[in-house]
Amino acid sequence: MTSTRGPVRPDGTPIDTDAVRRKYLEERDKRLRADGNDQYLRLTGELAGYLADPYTPRVERAPKTDHVTVAFIGGGFAGLVTGARLTEAGVTGVRIVEKGGDFGGTWYWNRYPGAQCDTASLIYMPLLEETGHMPTEKYAHAPEILEHCQRIGKHFGLYDDALFHTEVTDLEWDAAASRWIVRTDRGDEFTAQFLAMGTGPLHVPKLPGIPGITSFRGHSFHTSRWDYDYTGGDPYGAPLDGLADKKVALIGTGATSVQAVPHLAGACAELYVFQRTPSSVDVRGNGPLDPEWFASIATPGWQQRWLENFTATQTGAGTGEDLVMDGWTDLARRMQASIRALPADELTPERIQAAFDDADVEKMEEIRARVDAVVADPATAEGLKAWYRQLCKRPCFHDEYLDAYNRPRTHLVHTDGKGVERITETAVVANGQAFDVDCIIYASGFEVGTDYTRRAGYDVTGRDGVRLSERWADGMRTLHGTYVHGFPNMFLVQPTQGANLISNVPHNLTESGRTIAAVIRHALDTGSCEVEVGAEAEQAWVDLLLTHPGTRMGGPDCTPGYYNNEGQDAGPRAKLNVGYPAGAAAYFTYLDGWRSSGEFEGLMFR
Ligand code: NDP
């Protein structure tokens, strides 16, 4: 028996998938470039000013020279959830070291107008049940998420010993004393029995390497350091009245830009949005959460149930019930439906792949049709269409972004893959035309494809003086993405080599936090000075990771971006940037068993 249904548009007309695939490759080829990640500028030297904290004044303090039980590097979600679980486990002496002026991590820095979570608040905002908070919207805005971070910090007593505006410069294992030495840019040199790090995947802002960028004489800033003194308004949505007489260039059209454009569009005298590659912008469907409805679902254990349901639905391990019902789960539901529609004798890897591709192309045709339905000017609409598979680049969701281009003073400068050519003292030049502007806002993203230790801003020296950068010279090697052989009492809180669930990163972090708290509790209870993964257990995990069948995110057929290392072969090391081969839902089940058994197989306590 052979199935005959190919991909169709919502009106039932067939989609010519060969033509679409050819177009995808043409658009990719326009954007491939030899310099990959090197096209971006690091914010050092004369560009370091772009990193200044516009939100909190720095307060002088005396250096710390004491001892703590746990030092956690990073005060974002990773540090907060791990700190919370440690507090719950009765571990005292937890010190969070954070480069920002408060807790929040990404939500401390990203206060640009319109910032909100792209994954549903009920699963994105951690520890809602523990803190008794009900998000106000299906997708909460940034100020509410920042306040929630502060709520977690207060609820679990994490402010008491936190060090803000403090950057770690060096971490060194002291084998004689079985403890870590933590050094910082504040002159601190304190010790910690345990060290954990959650420095985040997207926290080092970058600028595009556009010729002339430093010659601009007007005002400029990066979106993660929004200058409300200049623009007026505030992160809560007050109008950006400082821009009423300003011509503004916004460079970049990724997830940040998509959220900021609707706010800038009404506010600037003229807004020019410089686009190299359009984002796919699907339906948002935000709205307030109803307290009565929330009370009906928020029965004990509700957030864990929602987390598990989202992960299972999104990764194809669901039972059919979809609690979150949004753009992330829609694509997954479609793919599963395509596969379920296959007759049993056609369930081959090739047909399953084809079913995925059909579901994807249908989804993307809908997203492209939405542009035509919303944007009045046909040329602008054409320019805003994304020609790649949905998981080639970060999917976006917004209900006002496309409509912003219907405003008379909002201009899309579509560069057809070429990007901005040049910046002069007064203008941004693209498509051979100079656009005079008063202000340039860089929505140019964050470092991703660079080394972990470069992004962290410090290296870690483990047993026998071995540095983490050396240990990982041929790629990351861990057990669970958390434990590294040769680095006793050290824990990483991040998704890679664990669940690697990108659509809801906090789920990775909460599970890691819970597990690390259990391991530290066990070490303290058994009087162990050290806990370390054995070399064999680490190798076995790495071997397991190498059986990963490959991911649908990114890939060489994709248009360049950080999902595919800017279109460049990342070499053999990239094979290790994967998750548990059986998928995120299976990983969380595995981890739960590993943790609850109390045996912590693969770890050595001594
Ligand atoms: P991105 O890296 O996604 O976007 C950078 C943008 O700059 C791209 O559109 C890029 O184009 C463009 N660009 C780079 N160089 C040039 C140039 N020379 N000329 C013109 N344009 C150029 O950064 P974002 O800050 O938007 O997002 C980063 C990530 O942060 C997201 O992918 C997401 O994971 C996260 N995020 C999450 C949000 C949420 O959950 N609510 C909100 C915002 C961000 P090109 O595509 O061609 O490279």
Residues whose N, C-alpha, C, O or C-beta is under 5 A from the ligand:
A	BS01	NDP	Q116 C117 D118 L202 P208 I251 G252 T253 G254 A255 T256 S257 F274 Q275 R276 T277 R394 G419 V420 A443 S444 G445 F446 P560
